[in-house]
Amino acid sequence: MASAASEVDTSGVSRAYRSYVMGLLLAIYIVNFIDRQVVNILAEPIKHDLGLADWQLGLMGGLAFAVLYTILGIPVALLAERKDRSVIITVAIAFWSACTALSGLAQNFVQLVLARIGVGIGEAGCTPPAHSLIIDYAPKEKRGSALALYGMGAPLGGLLGMAFGGLVADAHGWRTAFFLAGAPGLVFAALAWFTLKDPRNAQRIKDARDKVQVARVTMGQTMRALASRPSFYWAIGGVTIKAFVSVGIALFLASFFLRNHPEEVARVAASIGLESMGFLGLTIGLMSGGFGALGMWLGGQLSDWLGKRDMRWNMYICIFAAVGYIPPFVFAMTAQSLTVALCWMAVTSLLSNLHYGPAISSMLSVAPPNMRAPASAIQLFIANLVSLGLGPLALGALSDTLAADMGAAEGLRWALIFASMLGVLAAVSFWVASRTLRRDLVH
């Protein structure tokens, strides 16, 4: 007999298909972040073309995307516990890809904001059902690395979005970059539709045959269940603060180098036959995206290795990630040389991304099996509403404020440095979560 809170049985699934599912979900998340992050490398040309202030860039790159992305994540997650998760992911990919392409048609700030809202609506249907699928397909002892593998889509997508967006913007303009960024999603939507299977469908057939009544979970039930597990919410607090800083920095990083190292950027770019935007897209993408993906992979491996001894190690890894990136980031922001700054950014990206697998694995491991998609949605709702909605906007407003006395270049430099210091608060939140994590785990 099955129950509403039982694990989905995937013992009959071949290792090859498990690997395929993990690879497909990673590819989908890469496309997700290409479409989300391509706007970062395009921020400066959009600013000049449409005559925008930094706070408007922050609103367009953050809050416009975040509002419905976070709000719709809740009903989508509840739907994911009742309906076919592969279908939900398929529809989501097709919708956000279309809206990415539409961003290239925007003639003013309002139109661009509406297009980015559409991207947020589509992407709301990706991660909660994907997290839930990964937990079902991955063995319990491999969840940290499986979730970290999926999470690598963020820095890898950021890498490709920055590099692709910069090169295309240099050659054909920022509008064409949006058009082309939206195209790959349609291919992956088709792959998900025809090849991605939801193992819960087989479980439902078995439950029907055995006449098992499976209760539908509600968000209220999920929140009540998680209310007795404080480590869940303290871990969310740490992830939220980390994301608030990371998302804000990501939007303005190319602008930082264009404002603070303009001559060196132009000189180095010209020496390899590129324009400034294309060069920054490639270099920031490789330093931030490549080393960020390495950091996520390493964090997942550490989670599997240390977490099987004591799950609190997951939080200790997160604490190190929350504070370890601050010194190299400050060095990057204050370096006189572009090359030195980019090298320190590589170190920053590796250390900053160690937390993803350990944090998400811990949060989903304290949630009952039939509440993992809603639990993921709660985490995304809180983290993304604060980070995506307020991170770029707050950093942009701080940059504008400091620029009044310091100038645009120095104002942005110190706004970025001040924001990075919030990692200390994230570390405190992870430490509090570690105190009750073992007690809160679902056994």
C-alpha positions in Angstrom: 0.0 0.0 0.0 1.2 3.5 -0.9 0.4 6.6 1.0 0.4 10.3 0.3 3.7 10.7 2.0 5.5 7.7 0.5 8.5 8.0 -1.8 7.9 7.5 -5.5 9.3 4.1 -6.5 11.8 4.5 -9.3 13.7 1.3 -8.7 12.7 0.0 -12.1 14.1 3.0 -14.0 17.4 2.3 -15.8 20.6 4.1 -14.9 20.9 5.4 -18.4 17.4 7.0 -18.3 18.1 8.5 -14.9 21.3 10.1 -16.4 19.3 11.3 -19.4 16.7 13.0 -17.2 19.4 14.7 -15.1 21.1 15.9 -18.3 17.9 17.1 -19.9 16.8 19.0 -16.8 20.3 20.6 -16.7 20.1 21.6 -20.3 16.6 23.1 -19.7 17.9 25.1 -16.7 20.8 26.3 -18.8 18.3 27.7 -21.4 16.3 29.1 -18.5 19.3 31.1 -17.3 20.4 32.2 -20.8 17.0 33.8 -21.2 17.1 35.2 -17.7 20.7 36.5 -17.7 21.2 37.7 -21.2 19.8 41.0 -20.2 22.8 41.6 -17.9 25.3 41.9 -20.7 22.8 44.0 -22.7 22.1 46.4 -19.8 24.5 49.2 -21.0 23.3 49.3 -24.6 19.7 49.1 -23.5 20.3 52.0 -21.0 21.8 54.2 -23.7 19.3 53.2 -26.5 16.2 53.7 -24.3 17.6 56.4 -22.1 17.2 54.6 -18.8 18.6 55.2 -15.3 20.3 52.5 -13.2 17.2 52.1 -11.1 15.2 51.4 -14.2 17.8 48.7 -15.2 17.4 47.2 -11.8 13.6 47.2 -12.1 13.7 45.7 -15.6 16.3 43.1 -14.7 14.9 42.3 -11.3 11.4 43.2 -10.0 9.7 43.0 -13.4 10.9 39.4 -13.8 10.4 38.5 -10.1 6.9 39.5 -9.3 4.9 36.9 -11.2 7.8 34.5 -11.3 7.6 34.2 -7.5 3.8 34.5 -7.1 3.0 31.9 -9.8 5.6 29.5 -8.4 3.1 28.6 -5.6 0.1 27.5 -7.7 2.5 25.8 -10.2 4.1 23.8 -7.4 0.7 22.7 -6.1 -0.2 21.7 -9.7 3.0 19.8 -10.0 2.0 17.5 -7.1 -1.3 16.7 -8.9 -0.5 16.7 -12.6 2.2 15.6 -15.0 5.4 17.5 -14.1 6.9 16.9 -17.5 4.0 18.7 -19.2 4.2 21.6 -16.9 7.9 22.0 -17.7 7.3 21.7 -21.4 4.6 24.5 -21.5 6.8 26.7 -19.3 9.8 26.4 -21.6 7.8 27.3 -24.7 6.2 30.4 -23.0 9.4 32.0 -21.5 11.3 31.4 -24.8 8.6 33.3 -26.7 8.7 36.2 -24.3 12.5 36.4 -24.4 12.2 36.9 -28.2 9.5 39.5 -27.7 11.9 41.5 -25.5 13.8 42.4 -28.7 10.7 44.2 -30.0 10.4 46.6 -27.1 10.4 50.2 -28.1 10.3 51.7 -24.6 10.8 50.9 -21.0 7.2 49.8 -20.4 7.2 47.3 -23.3 10.5 45.9 -22.1 9.2 45.5 -18.6 6.1 43.7 -19.8 8.2 41.3 -21.9 10.4 40.5 -18.9 7.3 39.9 -16.8 6.3 37.3 -19.4 9.7 35.6 -19.1 9.1 35.4 -15.3 5.7 33.9 -15.8 7.1 31.1 -18.0 10.1 30.4 -15.8 7.9 30.0 -12.8 6.9 26.6 -14.2 10.5 25.2 -14.3 12.3 24.7 -11.0 9.6 23.5 -8.5 8.6 20.5 -10.7 12.2 20.0 -11.7 13.4 19.8 -8.1 10.6 17.4 -7.3 11.5 15.2 -10.3 15.2 15.1 -9.3 14.3 14.1 -5.7 12.3 11.2 -7.1 14.9 10.0 -9.7 18.1 10.5 -7.6 19.0 8.0 -4.8 18.8 9.6 -1.4 22.5 9.5 -0.8 23.1 11.3 -4.2 20.6 14.1 -3.8 23.1 16.8 -3.0 25.1 16.2 -6.2 22.0 15.7 -8.3 20.6 19.0 -7.2 23.9 20.7 -7.6 24.2 19.3 -11.2 20.8 20.9 -11.9 21.9 24.1 -10.2 25.0 24.3 -12.5 22.5 25.4 -15.1 22.5 28.8 -13.5 26.2 29.7 -13.9 26.5 27.8 -17.2 23.4 29.6 -18.5 24.9 32.9 -17.3 28.1 32.1 -19.0 26.5 31.3 -22.3 24.0 34.2 -22.0 26.8 36.7 -21.3 29.1 35.4 -24.0 26.4 34.9 -26.6 24.6 38.2 -25.8 27.8 40.2 -25.9 29.0 38.8 -29.2 25.6 39.1 -30.9 25.0 42.6 -29.5 28.3 43.8 -30.9 27.6 42.3 -34.3 23.9 42.9 -34.7 22.5 44.9 -31.7 20.8 44.0 -28.4 17.5 43.3 -30.1 18.8 40.5 -32.2 20.5 39.0 -29.1 17.0 38.6 -27.5 15.6 37.1 -30.7 18.2 34.4 -30.9 18.3 33.7 -27.1 14.6 32.7 -27.3 15.0 30.1 -30.1 16.7 27.1 -28.3 13.9 26.8 -25.8 11.5 25.6 -28.4 13.8 22.7 -29.2 14.0 21.7 -25.5 10.3 22.1 -25.1 9.9 19.4 -27.8 12.4 17.1 -26.2 10.7 17.5 -22.8 7.3 16.8 -24.4 8.4 13.6 -26.1 11.0 12.1 -23.8 10.6 13.4 -20.2 8.6 11.0 -18.1 7.0 11.7 -14.8 7.5 8.6 -12.6 4.6 9.6 -10.5 2.2 8.6 -13.3 3.2 5.0 -12.9 2.8 5.4 -9.1 -0.7 6.7 -9.6 -1.6 3.7 -11.8 -0.3 1.4 -9.1 -2.3 3.3 -6.4 -5.5 3.1 -8.5 -5.0 -0.7 -8.9 -4.4 -1.1 -5.2 -7.3 1.3 -4.5 -5.1 3.6 -2.5 -6.6 7.1 -1.8 -3.9 9.7 -2.2 -4.8 13.0 -0.6 -4.1 16.2 -2.4 -1.7 18.4 -0.6 -2.4 22.1 0.0 -0.1 25.0 0.6 -1.6 25.4 4.1 -0.7 21.8 4.9 2.8 22.2 3.6 3.4 25.4 5.5 2.0 23.8 8.7 4.3 20.7 8.2 7.3 22.9 7.6 6.5 25.2 10.5 7.8 22.6 12.9 11.0 22.4 11.0 12.8 25.7 11.7 15.9 24.7 9.8 13.9 24.9 6.5 13.2 28.6 7.0 16.6 29.6 8.4 18.2 27.9 5.4 15.9 29.9 3.2 17.0 33.0 4.9 20.7 32.3 4.1 19.9 31.4 0.5 17.8 34.5 0.1 20.5 36.8 1.4 23.1 35.1 -0.9 20.8 35.4 -3.9 20.0 39.1 -3.1 23.6 39.9 -3.3 24.4 37.7 -6.3 21.6 38.7 -8.5 22.2 42.4 -7.9 25.9 42.1 -8.6 25.3 40.0 -11.8 23.2 42.7 -13.4 25.8 45.4 -12.9 29.1 43.5 -13.3 29.6 44.3 -17.0 28.6 48.0 -16.3 31.3 48.0 -13.5 34.0 47.0 -15.9 32.8 49.4 -18.6 32.8 52.3 -16.2 35.9 51.5 -14.2 38.2 49.9 -16.8 37.0 51.3 -20.1 40.4 51.9 -21.8 41.8 48.5 -20.8 38.6 46.7 -21.8 38.7 48.4 -25.2 42.4 47.8 -25.7 42.3 44.1 -24.7 39.1 43.5 -26.7 40.6 45.1 -29.8 43.8 43.0 -29.5 41.7 39.8 -30.0 39.4 41.3 -32.6 36.4 41.9 -30.4 34.3 44.8 -29.3 34.0 45.7 -25.6 30.6 44.1 -25.1 31.6 40.8 -26.8 34.9 40.7 -24.8 33.2 41.3 -21.5 30.5 38.8 -22.3 33.1 36.1 -22.9 35.4 36.9 -20.0 32.7 37.5 -17.3 30.9 34.5 -18.6 34.0 32.3 -18.3 35.1 33.6 -15.0 31.7 33.9 -13.3 29.9 31.1 -15.2 32.6 28.5 -15.6 34.0 28.8 -12.1 30.5 29.2 -10.7 29.5 25.9 -12.2 32.7 24.3 -10.8 31.8 25.7 -7.4 28.3 24.2 -7.6 29.7 20.8 -8.6 32.2 20.8 -5.8 29.6 21.8 -3.3 27.4 18.9 -4.4 30.2 16.4 -4.1 31.1 17.8 -0.6 27.4 17.5 0.3 27.2 13.8 -0.6 30.5 13.0 1.1 30.2 14.9 4.3 26.4 14.9 4.5 26.2 11.2 4.9 28.2 11.5 8.0 26.3 14.4 9.5 23.7 16.5 7.6 24.9 19.6 9.5 27.9 19.6 7.2 25.6 20.9 4.5 25.1 24.1 6.5 28.8 24.4 7.4 29.6 24.3 3.6 27.0 27.1 3.2 28.5 29.1 5.9 31.9 28.9 4.3 30.4 29.9 0.9 28.6 32.9 2.5 31.7 34.5 3.9 34.5 33.0 1.9 33.7 34.9 -1.3 33.8 38.4 0.3 37.6 39.0 0.4 38.3 38.0 -3.2 35.3 40.0 -4.4 36.6 43.1 -2.6 40.0 42.5 -4.2 38.3 42.3 -7.6 36.4 45.5 -7.1 39.5 47.5 -6.0 42.1 46.0 -8.4 43.8 48.5 -10.7 44.3 45.9 -13.4 41.4 44.4 -15.4 43.2 41.0 -15.6 43.7 40.9 -11.8 40.1 41.9 -11.3 38.8 39.1 -13.6 41.0 36.5 -11.9 39.7 37.4 -8.5 36.1 37.2 -9.9 36.8 33.6 -10.9 37.8 32.8 -7.2 34.7 34.7 -6.0 32.4 32.7 -8.3 33.8 29.4 -7.2 33.5 30.0 -3.5 30.1 31.8 -3.7 28.4 28.9 -5.5 29.4 26.1 -3.1 26.2 26.4 -1.2 23.6 25.5 -3.8 23.5 21.7 -3.6 24.0 21.5 0.2 21.3 24.1 0.9 18.6 22.8 -1.5 19.2 19.2 -0.6 18.8 20.0 3.1 15.6 22.0 2.6 13.9 19.4 0.5 15.1 16.6 2.8 13.2 18.1 5.7 10.0 18.3 3.6 7.6 15.3 3.4 7.9 13.5 0.0 4.5 14.7 -1.2 5.3 18.3 -0.3 8.6 18.8 -2.0 7.4 20.8 -5.0 5.4 23.2 -2.7 8.4 23.3 -0.4 10.6 24.3 -3.4 8.1 26.9 -4.4 8.1 28.4 -0.9 11.8 28.6 -1.0 11.8 30.2 -4.5 8.9 32.5 -3.5 10.8 34.0 -0.6 14.3 33.9 -2.1 13.4 35.3 -5.5 10.9 37.9 -4.4 13.6 39.4 -2.2 16.6 38.7 -4.5 15.2 39.2 -8.0 12.7 41.7 -6.9 14.8 43.9 -4.7 18.4 43.0 -5.2 19.1 44.8 -8.6 16.7 47.6 -7.7 18.3 48.3 -4.3 21.8 48.1 -5.8 20.9 50.3 -8.7 19.3 52.9 -6.3 22.4 52.8 -4.0 24.7 53.2 -7.1 22.7 56.3 -8.2 22.8 57.7 -4.7 26.6 57.3 -4.3 27.2 58.5 -7.9 25.8 61.9 -6.9 29.0 62.5 -4.9 31.5 59.9 -6.3 30.6 59.7 -10.0 29.0 56.8 -11.8 32.1 54.6 -11.8 33.0 54.9 -8.1 29.4 54.9 -7.0 28.8 51.6 -8.6 32.1 50.2 -7.3 31.2 50.9 -3.7 27.6 49.9 -4.0 28.9 46.5 -5.1 31.3 46.3 -2.2 28.7 47.2 0.4 26.3 44.7 -1.0 28.9 41.8 -0.8 29.2 42.4 3.0 25.7 41.0 3.5 27.2 37.5 3.1 27.9 37.7 6.9 24.2 37.8 7.6 23.7 34.8 5.3 26.3 32.9 7.3 24.5 33.6 10.6 21.2 32.3 9.1 22.9 29.1 7.9 24.5 28.6 11.3 21.1 28.8 13.1 19.7 26.3 10.6 22.4 23.9 11.4 21.3 23.7 15.0 18.0 21.9 14.3 18.7 20.3 10.9 19.3 16.7 12.1 16.1 16.8 14.2 14.0 18.2 11.3 15.0 15.6 8.7 12.3 13.3 7.3 13.4 9.7 8.0 
